[in-house]
Amino acid sequence: MKSLIDWLQQVTGFAPDTLRNLIDSLLILLFLGLVRTGILRVVWRQTSDVSLRYRWRKTSSYLVFLIACLLVGRIWFKWFESLATFLGLLSAGLAIALQDLVKSLAGWAFVLWRKPFSVGDRIQVGSHRGDVIDLRIFKFSLLEIGNWVDADQSTGRVLHLPNSLILSEVIGNYSKGFDFIWNELPVLVTFESNWEKAKTLLQEIAHRNGSHLSAEAEFQVKEASKQYMIFFSKLTPTVYTSVQDSGVLLTIRYLTAPRERRGSTQSIWEDILHTFAQHQDIDFAYPTQRFYHNVTEGKSGARATPDGG
């Protein structure tokens, strides 16, 4: 070892103590890396669960990083009277020089402590939406949804966001506590259509496509109410009536899984198109221009007289 240090001193020009510290640090890092690799190989042979493998990989990396900091720190900072002094000075320096990184570190700690979301959840942070695919000390990664793609489907892009956003932006979780979201489909029919019949047909379609989730959703609401103040008075699909400029608006409201929103929308719309095609007294409404002759059209009691009276 002494001959190696002497040779490296001639090549690099470093002092013997510095070279010894470098070698010791590299040996520690190499040893910890080999231990982590061995542990992960055992885990990989024991299970094929992707989620479990991910947690082992992330947890082992954090532990190795922490142990390496402690051991290497003791090598390079022997003149500190205690480890507490070293950590205190280190944290003070980081807080001043690396404010953004410190905020991201605090955000990471907040996620581990409060668990506003986990890997696999579908979330929205500020204006960014997606499925959480990775969580690291300073950044987390989302598989983006929405943006230029409709109905919360994936765009294919991966967003890498700083953990500091967790502390400064509103976090919406599609999956935490309650595994369903409410989806609404507006169906506009003409004023001349038999809107009551259309509403009955839409209610049948909504129940046909969405009522199977009501029982499961009711159970989840009861479970979620143990932790959150979540309550819904009505979980079965329903249809609401309102009036728009172009016709009568019938809005279907039903529960669906967050990742099945587009598929359920397609199924219901196809059912609506097939059903309405069989009824001659129901027509879809759309923006059009129409000339209304009040003397001859409309209800007889509300018509104007030819002389304008």
Buried (B, 14 or more C-beta within 10 A) or exposed (E): EEEEBEEBBEEEEBEEEBBBBBBBBEEBBEEBEEBBEEBBEEBEEEEEEEEEBBBBBBEBBEBBEEBBEEBBBBBBEEEBEEEEEBBEEBEEEEEEEEEEBBBBBBBBEBBEEEEBBBBEBBBBBEEBBBBBBBBBBBBBBBBBBBBEBEBBBBBEEEBEBBBBBBEEBEBBBBBBBBBBBEBEBEBBBBEEBBBEEBBEBBBBBBBBBBBEBBEBBEEBBEEBBEEEEBEEEEBBBBBEEEEEEBBBBBBBBBBBBBBBBBEBBEBBBEBBEEBBEEEEEBBBBEEEEEEEEEEEEEEEEEEEEEEEE
